Amino acid sequence: MRQKIVAFIKKETVLTAAAVLALLSMLVIVPDREYGDYLDYRTLGLLFSLMLVMAGFRELGVFEKLGNFLLSKTDSIKGVSAVLIFLCFFTSMLITNDVALLTFVPLAMIVLEMAQCEEILIPVVVMQTIAANLGSMLLPFGNPQNLYLYGLSGLTIMEFVKLLFPLGAVSFGLLLLHLQFLPKGKIRCKSEEKKEILHKKEKAMLLILTFAFLLCVLAVARVLPWLWVVLLVAVVVFFLKKSLFLKLDYSLLLTFVFFFIFIGNLGRISQFSEILRRIMKDNEVITAVLASQCISNVPAALLLSGFTDNYSELLVGCNIGGLGTLIASMASLISYKQVSEQKPEKKSRYFVYFTVANLLYLGILLAVYYL
């Protein structure tokens, strides 16, 4: 029994940490009706729907086919890596950092395995994660904290872009520079361009899943009501292929739930709130960055917005605050979970590389902002 518990903790380190923090906070704030308000049901629901769709795409071999296509267009290690990284940077502006990572990290893992370049898996996935977190800051609907703070700030879209574009441009340059440290050379195994014929049922499933994915994107952009989209996707997938429900990473959803409970309880501790109010005065960026390292940038935005009206500084702090620790941006957990599930032997190295790279990016962007 003890061995099973230790094995579980090693496998689900982040989930275990989140659960411990939530339970400790529950000793201070006894569970009551307000607990129901802690959870971001929209985020959890859309994440669940997207995980279902991605499981369906994997079942059909969509990522392998995309990998074959990418490998047929370039024979350069850096070329393949650049495509995988900047897909995350640019698409995250429109489909959010979470969706970009859910979509392109599995693709990267498959493509690099096909190209026999798994030695660069860790730097590429780390750069994908950084790219998604930084690219998403350039538009109001790129991530949840932007949507929330954009609504509070009263900024126009042009003012919003003008505020964050300099940091976005520097981020793009840093990723290009980082890319130069990857090994030179050709990929060791080109894809075989072969036409794979899908059966009628598979074609129908692909069409339905693609439509479901588009619905999820529209729900993320708040064009469609999220609850109806989540219910529709769940019902469709149930009748399409119910076994997909067994292939989801429910521990990721639980990790989010535990963090929401911890953060909700933290905001109800009066001593903590008073200290925070004093710290925040004229230190919005640094406070947001530091808070994000502990509770992640979306909850930090929700928590800190009640203690300042300087939303521009808060926008900057919460966006670059997504760099740093693994929980600084909850989207980063998506990449970590996929690496730890698919390549458990690389989990520790990934964590170290991720932390060092993120702290370097964070330090540079903070220096650029204050200079």
Residue, then its C-alpha position, 0 to 999 in steps of 0.5 A: m500500500r505504501q509503495k502504491i502511495v509513493a508511486f502515485i505521488k511520484k507520478e502525480t506530483v503536481l496533483t498531490a501538491a494541489a490537493v495538499l494546499a487545498l486541504l490545508s486551506m480548508l482547515v482555515i476556511v471550513p467548507d461552506r456554500e461559498y465553495g461552489d463559487y470558487l470553481d471556474y466551471r467555464t474553464l473546466g468544462l471547455l478543457f474537458s470538451l477539448m480533451l475529448v476532441m483531442a482524444g478523438f483526433r489521436e484515435l484517428g491518427v490525425f497528429e501522425k498525419l500532420g506530422n507526416f505532412l510537416l516532415s515532408k515539407t522540411d528536412s531541417i531540425k530547426g525548421v521542424s522545431a520552428v514550425l512547432i513552436f511558432l504555431c503555438f505563439f500565433t494560434s494562442m492569440l486566437i484560440t488561447n494558450d490552453v487550446a494551443l498547447l492541447t493541440f500542438v504539444p501532442l503533435a510535437m511529441i509525435v513529429l519528433e519521434m517520427a523524425q528520430c529527434e527525441e533528444i530535443l523534445i524537452p527544449v521544444v515542448v518548453m519553448q512551445t509552452i513559453a510561446a503559447n503563454l507569451g503569444s496569448m498576451l497580445l490579444p484580449f481573448g488570448n487567455p482568461q486573465n486578459l478577457y477579465l482585465y480587459g473588461l475591467s480596464g476600459l481599454t480599446i483593443m488598439e490601446f490593449v495591443k499597444l500596451l503589450f505589443p513591445l513585450g510580445a515583440v521581445s518575446f518573439g525575438l527571444l524565442l528566435l534566439h533560443l531556437q538557435f541553441l538547438p542542434k543543427g542538421k537534418i532530421r534523421c528519418k524523413s516521412e514516407e509520403k503515403k496516402e492513407i485512406l480513411h474509411k467512411k466511418e472514420k471520415a464522418m468521425l473526423l468531420i464531426l470532431t472538426f466541427a466540435f473543435l470549431l464549436c469549442v474555439l467559438a465558445v472559448a472566444r465567447v461567441l457561443p455559450w460554453l455550457w451548451v457547447v460542452l453538453l453538445v460535445a459530450v453527447v456527440v462523443f458519447f454516441l460517436k465513441k464512448s470509449l474516448f471518455l476513458k482516455l481523458d486525463y482526469s487528474l489534470l481537471l482535478t489539479f485545476v479544481f484543487f487550485f481553485i479551492f486553495i485560491g478561493n480560501l486564500g482570498r477569504i483570509s482577512q489578514f492575507s487580504e490586508i497585507l496584500r492591499r499594502i503590498m500592491k500600492d504602486n507595485e502592481v507588476i511585481t506583485a502580480v508576477l510574484a503572486s502568479q508564481c504561487i497561485s498562477n496568473v489567472p487567479a492572481a488577476l482575479l484576486l489582485s484586481g480587487f486591490t488596485d485600479n491600475y489595470s494596465e500594470l496588472l495586465v503586464g504583471c499577470n501576463i509575464g507572470g505566467l513565466g517562472t514556476l510550473i504553476a505560474s500559468m495553469a496552461s503550463l500544467i497541460s504540457y507537463k502532464q503530457v510529457s510526464e504521461q507519455k515520457p515519464e523518464k523525461k519528467s525530472r529533466y523537463f521540470v528543471y529545463f522548464t524552470v531555468a528557461n522560464l526564469l530567464y525569460l521572466g528576468i529579461l522581460l521584466a528588465v525590458y519593461y522597467l527599462 
